[in-house]
Amino acid sequence: MHIVLSDKQKETYITFLHAIGYWLFICCFQVFLHKCGIVSFLPQSETLNHWDSGVYLDICKNGYTYHDPIGNNSGCFILFPWVWRILRVSVAGICIVNYVFFAIGFTILSKLYKTSTVEKLLWLSIPTVYIMFIPYTEALFFLLMSATFYGIVIKKRWLIWICLFFAAMTRATAIFLLPSLLIMELISNHKQEWYKIAWYYFIDYAIPVLAGLAFFIWYQYHAIGIWFAYFIQQKRTEGHEFNWPILPLSSMEGMRNLWISALAVFCCFISIIVVARKIFGWLYRNSVEPDKIFTLSLVFLGITLFKTIFYNPTWGTGTTITIGINRYVFATPFFYVFLHYFINKGVPYKLSQYAWAFILCNIVWLGCGSYYHIQIFYPYCNEYFFPDNYVPAIPRWFIS
């Protein structure tokens, strides 16, 4: 039987194979580096089962436990451990499943925005794609949000409900969707219809997110007998509670990880500026934004920055730690939509836009404590421009 595929179907399969091919390339390349002695070890169950991966595996095997405020596994959401338990695969097996989840989500997103092959390769080369290789929740969340985007575009309420309900059981960042989806709907419609939009938002978006979150909270209470155990655990052991930010933003691993966190902060700042302009235009000129997914992505990234600055701990460095922001930004379809817009803007950038980007980039970089180059060059510049025998001229108006 000969099956004839349409051009769209061929493109879909090719995109999926691009993602799988990238994964195979990275695996082979890592083996090559290991053989060359550049990489000290290959991914194994022992090396993959660290940090949150070990907690998810524990929940998968034993369910939620709560022995004391520190020795418990309540600081993670439930859907990913359930998927792991249902599939009955090993640590290596769930890594493969995770990447397949990502590849499907990647294919859906590429189909929505009709990306070129070069842009797909750019998307796949984002450093945080490695998160999709390990037993974390990013891949499942990526798939659910990409499917949500598709449901919004084709206006399928049942698909939106299912995806948002499960997304709210996957990651705490699904809470960011509540204000993001509201702003998305408001500025994509005329402001005179805000009351209709508010009702539509509540039915299509708020209910499934709140229902998924409520189910997760109830399930944890049913398992260990403590209400809001996840949030208690995050506050006590992870330090995620409201704090005024202390600059410079830092990383417990130093500059090794801080550079990518600084890039994530920069993208979030750009998102806030762009969405603020869109909201201003909607309020004062009744300007409607046609691309709902782009607006949703901008607001989500902006809220991610707010959470990082005001709800991240300061332990270890004494200043606000940027822990997690690179995953919350770059390992999501929201960033891919953000990147696609600025790559395919269609209008040449002005010199003033480059200048503002340069200024903002340096503000972020300095805000992350990058003073080293200034400290190195300042003595030389000071000696050159202001030698020891230099006496500054005092203006007459100052003396008088």
Secondary structure, DSSP 8 states (H G I E B T S, - for coil): ------HHHHHHHHHHHHHHHHHHHHHHHHHHHHHTTSSS----HHHHS-THHHHHHHHHHH---BSSSSSB-TTS-SHHHHHHHHHT--HHHHHHHHHHHHHHHHHHHHHHHT--HHHHHHHHT-GGGGGGGSSSSHHHHHHHHHHHHHHHHHT-HHHHHHHHHHHTTT-GGGGGHHHHHHHHHHHTS-GGGHHHHHHHHIIIIIHHHHHHHHHHHHHHHHHHS-TTHHHHHHHHHS--S-----SS-B-TTTHHHHHHHHHHHHHHHHHHHHHHHHHHHHHHH----S-HHHHHHHHHHHHHHHHHHHHS--TTTSS-B-TTHHHHHHTSHHHHHHHHHHHS--S---HHHHHHHHHHHHHHHHHTT--HHHHHHHHHHHHHHS-TT------HHHH-
